[in-house]
Amino acid sequence: MKRILASVYMCFVKVIAFLCRMFKRQNKVVMLITFSDSPEQISKKMVELKVTPETIVFYDPRLDTTKIAQNFMRMIPMKTKTLVSRVYHMSTAKVVLVDNYFPELAVMKWAEGTICVQIWHASGALKKFAWEDKSVAGRTAAEQTRFKRVYAAFTHVVVGSDVMADIFKRSFLLDDSKLLKIGVPSTDYFFQKEEVMRVHKRYRAKYHKKTILYAPTYRDNELGAAKLLIDVEMMREKLASEYVLLLKLHPAIASQLDVPEDDFVRIVPKEESMKEVLAGSDILVTDYSSTPVDFALLDRPVYFYTPDLETYDSERGLVTGYLDLIPGTPYQTTEALSDAILAEAAHAEQIEAFKKSWNKYSTGNASEKLVSFIKKNL
């Protein structure tokens, strides 16, 4: 039934797009966003550089857009009732920015000179996604064709490193001509030293101890049976005298887990942006998420906790060479992880190499370069 509804939906969008192509292009920018960090940096830089054309931002209704919205922008939530408006504005814009997979792109036929820039919502990728996602093999031929058409709609893809460029080429079926090697806008935040320091001091004042941020990636099967892979009591026993454990979990997972907060365990509110949580934390513990790429810019310890590595790799898929790409050896037990943290066993030299490799083009001015690119195409 879902596939039938999806087909009907796409047919409807195709008709709308066909009709909208009759209208002339306008000197405007359209954004489709599901995450806030890069759009926030871009909108601020647009104001700073006085690049303020008519800009329509279609956003996930769950987003807090307070720090994105500017007086030259029109903010419209992405809902069914705004679909026609969304397709019309994309069809008549000179510049379209997207940060995720949007099925509507499959039917878009850009007017000559229009650019569609994929700014993606992650600086790196340690798990497979898009065309490399193992679930794609089980999709219908029609769905696979739609995926390819969405990827083909990207005229440019912003990248922060050659490592990520290679992943994008495989995941989005691109060639080098579409890669915009200017850095990832969201990473500009981590070069704002005074702001990062202010947030870090606020965390120290709030928790009174050093903080360990546990931020695991979302797992596809967790909505049905959420569980915390880390042994909180083991970590409490070994680390509570010096540290506070911060849990940053997917909202759907956090609501299912019964993990009481106390002096050692604190649940990070879903309203707290990931960039600020990273800036405030002393240590990051993660598994297959892209957070280490951003956190490495802070030159702080990163530990990988991967008790389900083989299962996750077989079901979802990790990027080729995962064990060689990450800095340090992944831990399989909470006890080994806790002992490593106590021993301050993070590999500083490997983290530095990881930072340079994954952030080769992200040097603090990615937003400026992207806004300048937008200006040239208006």
C-alpha positions in Angstrom: 0.0 0.0 0.0 2.8 2.4 0.9 4.4 1.9 -2.5 1.1 2.5 -4.3 0.6 5.7 -2.4 4.2 6.8 -3.1 3.6 6.2 -6.9 0.4 8.3 -6.8 2.2 11.0 -4.9 5.0 11.2 -7.4 2.6 11.3 -10.3 0.9 14.2 -8.7 4.2 16.0 -8.1 5.2 15.3 -11.7 2.1 17.1 -13.0 2.7 20.1 -10.8 6.3 20.3 -11.9 5.3 20.2 -15.5 2.8 23.1 -15.1 5.3 25.1 -13.0 7.9 24.9 -15.8 5.8 27.3 -17.8 6.7 30.1 -15.4 9.9 32.2 -15.8 12.9 31.9 -13.5 13.2 34.5 -10.8 16.1 35.9 -9.0 15.6 33.9 -5.8 17.0 31.2 -3.6 15.0 28.2 -2.3 16.1 26.0 0.5 14.8 22.6 1.6 16.2 21.7 5.0 15.8 19.1 7.6 18.7 20.1 9.9 19.6 23.5 11.2 23.4 23.8 11.6 24.5 24.5 8.0 21.5 26.7 7.1 22.2 28.7 10.3 25.8 29.4 9.2 24.7 30.2 5.6 21.9 32.6 6.6 24.3 34.5 8.9 26.9 34.8 6.2 24.3 35.9 3.6 23.5 38.9 5.9 27.2 39.6 6.6 28.1 39.6 2.8 24.8 41.4 1.9 23.7 38.6 -0.4 20.0 38.9 0.4 17.8 37.9 -2.6 14.3 36.7 -2.0 14.9 33.4 -0.2 12.2 30.9 0.5 13.0 28.3 3.2 11.0 25.1 3.4 11.8 23.4 6.6 11.0 20.3 8.6 8.3 21.4 11.0 10.2 19.8 13.9 13.1 22.3 13.4 13.7 25.3 15.6 14.4 27.9 12.9 14.9 30.9 15.2 18.6 31.1 14.4 18.1 30.6 10.6 15.3 33.1 9.8 16.3 36.5 8.5 14.1 39.4 7.4 14.7 38.6 3.7 13.6 35.0 4.1 10.2 33.5 4.0 9.9 30.5 6.3 7.4 27.8 5.2 7.0 24.4 6.9 7.2 21.3 4.7 3.7 19.9 4.8 1.4 18.3 2.3 -0.5 21.6 2.0 2.7 23.4 1.0 3.7 20.9 -1.7 2.5 23.0 -4.7 4.2 26.0 -3.3 7.4 24.0 -2.8 7.5 22.7 -6.4 6.6 26.1 -7.8 9.4 27.9 -6.0 12.0 25.2 -6.9 10.9 25.3 -10.5 11.3 29.1 -10.8 14.4 29.7 -8.6 17.9 30.3 -9.9 19.5 28.6 -6.8 18.1 25.6 -4.9 19.8 24.3 -1.7 18.9 20.9 -0.2 20.3 19.1 2.8 18.8 15.7 2.4 17.0 13.2 0.1 13.8 14.8 -1.2 11.7 12.5 -3.5 10.2 15.6 -5.3 13.6 16.2 -6.9 13.1 13.1 -9.0 10.7 15.0 -11.3 12.5 18.3 -11.4 13.8 19.5 -14.7 15.9 22.6 -14.0 15.8 25.6 -16.4 19.1 26.4 -18.0 21.4 28.0 -15.5 19.6 26.8 -12.4 21.8 25.2 -9.8 20.8 22.6 -7.2 23.4 22.4 -4.4 23.3 19.4 -2.0 24.8 20.7 1.3 24.1 17.4 3.0 23.5 17.3 6.8 26.7 15.5 7.9 30.4 16.4 7.5 31.4 12.8 7.1 30.1 9.3 6.8 31.2 6.1 8.6 28.1 4.1 7.6 26.8 3.5 4.1 23.9 5.6 2.8 21.9 6.4 -0.3 22.9 4.1 -3.2 25.4 2.2 -1.0 22.8 1.5 1.7 22.3 -2.3 1.7 18.5 -1.9 1.9 18.6 -0.5 -1.7 19.1 -3.9 -3.1 15.7 -5.0 -1.8 13.8 -2.0 -3.4 11.7 -2.2 -6.5 13.1 -1.2 -9.9 10.8 1.9 -9.8 12.1 3.0 -6.4 15.7 2.5 -7.5 15.1 4.6 -10.6 13.6 7.3 -8.4 16.7 7.3 -6.2 18.9 7.8 -9.3 16.8 10.7 -10.6 17.0 12.4 -7.2 20.8 12.1 -7.2 20.9 13.3 -10.8 19.0 16.5 -9.8 22.1 17.7 -7.8 24.1 20.0 -10.0 26.7 20.4 -7.2 27.5 18.6 -3.9 29.4 20.5 -1.1 32.2 18.4 0.4 34.7 18.9 3.2 37.3 16.4 2.2 38.5 14.0 -0.5 37.5 11.1 1.7 33.9 12.3 1.7 34.1 13.2 -2.0 34.8 9.6 -2.8 31.9 8.5 -0.6 29.5 10.9 -2.3 30.6 9.7 -5.7 29.7 6.2 -4.8 26.6 7.0 -2.8 25.1 9.6 -5.1 26.5 8.1 -8.4 28.4 11.3 -9.2 31.5 12.3 -11.0 34.1 14.8 -10.0 32.5 17.6 -12.0 29.7 17.9 -9.5 31.9 18.2 -6.4 32.1 21.6 -4.7 35.2 21.3 -2.6 34.7 24.4 -0.4 34.1 22.8 3.0 31.0 22.1 5.0 29.1 25.2 6.3 28.2 23.7 9.6 31.8 23.2 10.6 32.4 27.0 10.6 30.9 27.0 14.0 33.8 25.0 15.5 36.3 27.7 14.3 34.5 30.3 16.4 36.8 29.9 19.3 35.2 32.4 21.7 31.7 30.9 21.2 33.0 27.3 21.7 34.9 28.4 24.8 31.7 30.1 26.2 29.7 26.9 25.7 32.4 24.7 27.2 32.5 26.9 30.3 28.8 26.8 30.6 28.9 23.0 30.6 31.6 22.9 33.3 29.6 25.3 35.4 26.4 23.2 34.9 27.8 19.7 35.6 30.8 20.6 37.8 32.9 17.7 36.3 34.3 16.7 33.0 31.7 15.4 30.6 31.6 12.3 28.5 29.1 12.6 25.6 27.7 9.3 24.5 26.1 9.9 21.1 25.4 6.6 19.2 24.0 6.5 15.7 20.4 5.8 15.2 19.6 2.1 14.3 16.8 1.2 12.0 15.4 -1.4 14.3 15.3 0.7 17.5 11.8 2.1 17.2 10.4 -1.3 18.0 12.8 -2.3 20.7 15.0 0.6 22.0 17.9 -0.3 24.2 21.1 1.3 25.4 24.1 -0.7 24.4 26.4 0.9 27.0 26.4 -0.4 30.6 25.6 2.7 32.5 26.2 1.1 35.9 29.6 -0.2 34.9 30.6 3.4 33.8 29.2 4.8 37.0 31.3 2.5 39.1 34.5 3.4 37.2 34.0 7.0 36.2 31.5 8.8 38.4 34.2 10.4 40.7 35.6 12.4 37.8 33.0 12.5 35.1 29.3 13.1 34.2 27.8 10.9 31.4 25.7 12.9 28.9 23.3 10.8 26.7 22.4 12.4 23.4 19.9 10.0 21.8 17.5 10.0 19.0 14.2 11.6 20.4 12.2 8.5 19.6 14.7 6.3 21.4 15.1 8.6 24.4 11.3 8.6 25.0 11.3 4.7 25.2 14.3 4.2 27.5 13.9 4.2 31.2 17.2 5.7 32.2 16.8 7.8 35.4 18.9 10.9 35.7 21.1 11.5 38.6 24.5 13.1 39.5 26.2 10.8 37.0 23.7 10.3 34.1 22.1 13.3 32.4 19.9 13.2 29.3 20.7 15.9 26.9 17.4 17.7 26.0 16.4 17.3 22.3 16.2 21.1 22.0 20.0 21.3 22.6 21.7 21.5 19.2 24.4 18.9 18.5 27.0 21.5 17.7 26.6 23.0 21.2 26.6 19.6 22.9 29.9 18.8 21.1 31.4 22.2 22.0 30.4 21.7 25.6 31.7 18.1 26.0 35.2 17.0 27.0 35.1 13.5 25.6 33.0 11.9 22.8 32.0 8.3 22.8 30.3 7.1 19.6 30.1 4.3 17.0 29.2 4.9 13.4 27.9 8.4 13.4 29.5 11.4 11.7 30.0 13.4 14.9 33.7 12.6 15.3 34.4 14.5 12.1 33.1 17.7 13.8 34.4 16.9 17.3 37.9 16.3 16.0 38.0 20.0 15.1 38.0 20.7 18.9 41.2 18.5 19.5 39.5 16.5 22.3 39.5 12.8 22.9 37.2 10.5 20.9 36.5 6.8 21.7 34.6 4.3 19.6 32.3 1.8 21.3 31.0 -0.8 18.8 29.7 -4.0 20.5 27.5 -4.7 17.5 30.0 -3.9 14.8 29.7 -7.1 12.8 25.9 -7.1 13.0 25.6 -3.5 12.0 28.0 -3.9 9.1 26.1 -6.9 7.8 22.6 -5.4 8.1 23.2 -1.7 7.4 26.8 -1.5 6.1 29.9 0.5 7.2 32.0 2.5 4.8 34.8 0.5 3.2 37.8 0.5 5.5 35.9 1.6 8.6 38.5 0.2 11.0 41.3 1.9 9.2 39.5 5.3 9.0 38.6 5.8 12.7 41.3 7.0 15.1 42.0 4.3 17.6 40.7 0.8 18.2 36.9 0.4 18.8 36.0 -1.1 22.1 33.6 -4.0 22.4 32.8 -3.9 26.2 31.9 -1.0 28.5 34.6 -2.1 30.9 37.3 -1.8 28.3 35.9 1.5 27.2 35.8 2.9 30.8 39.4 1.7 31.5 40.6 3.4 28.3 38.9 6.7 29.4 40.5 6.4 32.8 43.9 5.8 31.3 43.3 8.7 28.8 44.1 6.3 26.1 42.7 8.3 23.2 45.2 8.4 20.3 45.9 12.2 19.9 48.1 11.8 16.8 45.5 9.6 15.1 42.7 12.0 16.0 44.8 14.9 14.5 45.3 12.9 11.3 41.6 12.0 11.2 40.7 15.7 11.6 43.0 16.8 8.8 41.8 14.1 6.5 38.1 14.5 7.0 38.2 18.3 7.2 40.7 19.1 4.4 38.5 21.8 2.9 36.6 22.8 6.1 38.8 25.5 7.4 36.3 28.0 8.9 35.1 29.8 5.8 32.9 27.3 4.0 29.8 29.4 4.4 31.5 32.4 2.9 32.6 30.4 -0.1 29.2 28.9 -0.6 27.4 32.3 -0.4 29.9 33.7 -2.9 29.1 30.8 -5.2 25.3 31.5 -4.8 25.9 35.2 -5.6 27.7 34.3 -8.9 24.7 32.2 -9.9 22.0 34.7 -9.3 
